Structure formats: C-alpha cells, structure tokens
C-alpha cells in the first residue's frame, strides 16, 4: 500500500499573470531550486487549516487578510507515494519584496512560461496548467 501525503499549496498571482515561488537552493530536499508555498497536512488538519498554518509559518501572514479561493485538488503518483494536493489561489497587488519569507530564502514572481522551465521537487506541470487556466479564464470574464 502506498504512503499518502496530503499537501496544501499557496499560489499568489499578480495582475501581470505571474505566480509567486519560493527559492529553495540552500534548503533543497529533492534537488529542487524552486517550490510553491505551502506544505503537508498534520493528521488533525483539514486542507484549509493547513493552508492557514503554512501561510503563517512560511510568510508570517494571516490568510484572513486576503481574498483566497480553493481552486482544485489532484493526485500525483510515484511508485511508493501518492501526493494529494489542494490548491489555494490568491490574487495580490503586493510585490515580491512585500512578502517576508520565514522559511527558505526569498520569493520571486515568475511568468508561467518561465516557471515551466524551473527545477521543482516534483513535476508541477498539471498544477501550473490548472492555475494558468483559472487566471486566464478570470481575465476573459
């Protein structure tokens, strides 16, 4: 039986259709250079509770101060591991320098095209596509 890891992901995006990522070069777990904000759910937590906790731990922010949306969940499968990801998305007018990164080094906004070229801990193409589709569909409304 595969081990299951549940994760809440925090996706900030701006009016230039860029997403905020955390730099992980010095703290890499899987040889990654960049990652999304967020993290695993504790046994007692819901995805929403983990979203709030991770935002506080990694960025020192209270998500009640933001207009966030639960966007999607999906499964990512490895031979011995199943990752259940929950994606929360937040549009922001903040600049990357406005974020105080408490875990890892710093944050940077990337276009989706540039983000697809970065080295992540796991294959993020599906999540990037889901978020990109959402952002661009909002622009058309």
C-alpha positions in Angstrom: 0.0 0.0 0.0 1.3 3.4 -1.0 2.0 6.1 1.6 -0.3 9.1 1.1 1.0 12.7 1.7 -1.6 15.4 1.8 -0.5 19.0 0.9 -2.0 22.5 0.8 -0.4 24.7 -1.8 -0.5 28.5 -1.6 -0.5 30.2 -5.0 -0.2 34.0 -5.1 -0.6 35.6 -8.6 -0.5 39.3 -9.7 -2.0 41.4 -12.4 0.8 40.5 -14.8 -0.3 36.9 -14.6 2.8 35.9 -12.6 3.0 33.4 -9.8 5.0 33.7 -6.6 7.5 30.9 -5.9 10.0 30.3 -3.1 13.7 29.9 -3.7 15.0 26.6 -2.3 18.6 26.3 -3.5 20.1 26.3 0.0 17.3 24.2 1.6 16.6 21.7 -1.2 15.1 18.4 -0.2 14.9 16.8 -3.7 17.5 18.8 -5.6 14.9 21.4 -6.4 15.7 25.1 -6.9 12.1 26.5 -6.6 8.9 25.4 -4.9 5.4 26.6 -4.1 4.5 27.9 -0.7 2.5 25.5 1.5 3.2 22.1 3.0 1.8 18.9 4.4 -1.3 18.5 6.4 -0.9 17.4 10.0 -3.0 14.3 10.9 -5.6 16.5 12.7 -5.8 19.2 10.0 -8.1 19.9 7.1 -6.7 21.3 3.9 -7.9 24.8 4.9 -6.4 24.6 8.3 -3.0 23.6 6.8 -3.3 26.5 4.3 -3.7 29.0 7.2 -0.9 27.4 9.2 1.6 27.2 6.4 0.9 30.8 5.3 1.7 31.9 8.9 4.8 29.7 9.2 6.3 30.4 5.8 5.2 34.0 5.2 4.1 35.3 8.6 0.7 36.3 7.1 -2.9 35.7 8.2 -4.9 34.5 5.2 -8.0 36.2 6.6 -6.4 39.4 5.3 -6.6 38.0 1.7 -9.4 37.1 -0.7 -8.4 33.5 -1.3 -10.2 30.7 -3.3 -10.0 27.0 -3.1 -9.2 26.1 -6.7 -8.6 22.4 -7.1 -7.3 19.2 -5.7 -5.4 16.5 -7.6 -3.3 13.4 -7.0 0.3 12.9 -8.1 1.5 9.4 -8.1 5.0 8.0 -7.5 5.8 4.2 -7.3 5.7 4.3 -3.5 3.9 7.6 -2.7 0.7 9.3 -3.5 0.6 13.1 -3.1 -2.9 14.6 -2.6 -2.5 18.3 -3.4 -5.0 21.1 -2.5 -4.5 24.4 -4.4 -5.5 27.7 -2.9 -5.1 30.8 -5.1 -4.9 34.4 -4.1 -4.7 37.5 -6.4 -2.4 40.1 -4.9 -1.2 43.6 -5.7 1.8 43.0 -3.4 5.3 43.0 -4.8 7.7 40.1 -4.1 9.6 42.4 -1.7 6.4 42.9 0.3 6.5 39.2 1.4 8.5 38.2 4.4 9.8 34.7 3.7 10.3 33.0 7.1 11.1 29.6 5.7 13.6 29.1 2.9 15.3 32.2 1.4 13.2 34.5 -0.7 10.3 34.8 -3.1 10.0 35.8 -6.7 7.2 36.2 -9.3 7.5 34.2 -12.5 5.5 34.1 -15.7 4.0 30.6 -16.4 6.4 30.2 -19.3 9.4 30.8 -17.1 8.0 28.8 -14.2 7.7 25.8 -16.5 11.5 25.9 -17.0 12.4 25.8 -13.3 13.5 22.8 -11.3 10.8 21.8 -8.8 10.7 19.0 -6.2 8.0 17.2 -8.2 6.5 17.5 -11.6 4.3 20.6 -11.4 3.0 20.8 -15.0 -0.6 19.8 -14.2 -0.8 22.3 -11.3 0.7 25.1 -13.4 -1.8 24.3 -16.1 -4.8 24.4 -13.7 -3.8 27.7 -12.2 -2.9 29.3 -15.5 -6.3 28.2 -17.0 -8.1 29.7 -14.0 -6.2 33.0 -14.1 -6.7 33.5 -17.9 -10.4 32.5 -17.7 -10.9 35.1 -15.0 -9.3 37.7 -17.4 -11.8 36.8 -20.0 -14.8 37.3 -17.7 
